[in-house]
Amino acid sequence: MKTGDNDLIKKINFGIILDTIREAGAISRIEISRRTGLSRSTCSAICESMLSQNLITETGKSISSGGRKPILLELNIHAGIVIGLKLMEGEIIGAVVNLGGEVLLKKQTQVPRRLEPEIYIEDLKQFIHELINTSQTVLMTNHVDPMNVLGIGVGMSGRIDSTNGILLESSILEWKYIQIGNILEEHFGIPVYLENDVNTFAIGEKFFGIGKPYSNYLCITIGEGIGLGIVLQGNLYRGHHHGAGEFGHIKIAYGEDAPVCSCGKKGCLEAFASDNAIVGYVHKKDGRDPSIIEVTESAEKGDPVCLEAFALAGRYLGAGISTLINLFDPEALIIGGERAGAAHLFMDGMKEVIAENTVYELAKDIDIHVLKPDTDHWVRGVATLAIKEFFSKPGV
Ligand SMILES: [Zn+2]
């Protein structure tokens, strides 16, 4: 066998063992060998190397029925940090996350809207430097050694070639073909991973969150846009042109009278169930011109028109989701996005329409999870892009 092959195998085995330790929480060397199918001597040698690099630590004894109790190995989640960034029009959210997926520090900054990509990326570099500097100070103040920055994960809306770190197109930012991964990698000298933001959400949930026990699930984001991350048989599905998951643009209505969507086409789900659609419904009914936050607050106080606007959006969402269930037969739906916090206002209608329109009772025992409406799952998701590479995580 060539040296190169040997090195590659060692690297793969290293990632497999590290991931086994991470998933188990605490595990003996013998159990690692059993679960991975690698020989005891290979496992021991790799574990020694990990211990010397401080990637894992030895902890207490496992419960054993007799004889010598094996020492357990645990991941040292403080062995390194990664940076997670969510890029939006007008705003960047960034976080420092440890190898256990804990958000140690979160910051956000406003950037002018409609910025040229070159200027936006310069602002982004500055923001990343500030984030790294602040994180080092925070860690030292807490008597934790400043840690290795192992990588940077970047998530944004649009069609993204994640293998090559290229934004192919973003209709929100109106950018085309920007090699964001390369630009940041050259500047910071550490690996950078770029991915569609809804996909990062799906990856983060698989690695650290609600998606962990499931092989087949759908992450649906609801808010200004309607997005979808598809995990099938444990793998994220990106599509042939990196364009899978444009759930907001499936057709709900046809014909001249169908409402126009932000994509320029007519009758898309987003034109019926996004923030704009909800606000638009209220305006059409009684001439008010409220923000989506005002509609939510009024609905919560019992305003009938605002309640109706949410209920109707929920029914349209249900129609869209029943199509997804009929197509993918998932075990679970994970609902996030800016409007997840208003789920109580649209969930009943959504579930009703799902039940009415799915075949073979596919929706009967489906688990529906609604995430808290904070940004932690987003930044943890983008950070996971870099963390999962470190563990050579197969699949997602
Ligand atoms: Zn559309």
Residues whose N, C-alpha, C, O or C-beta is under 5 A from the ligand:
A	BS01	ZN	G248 H249 C261 S262 C263 K265 C268
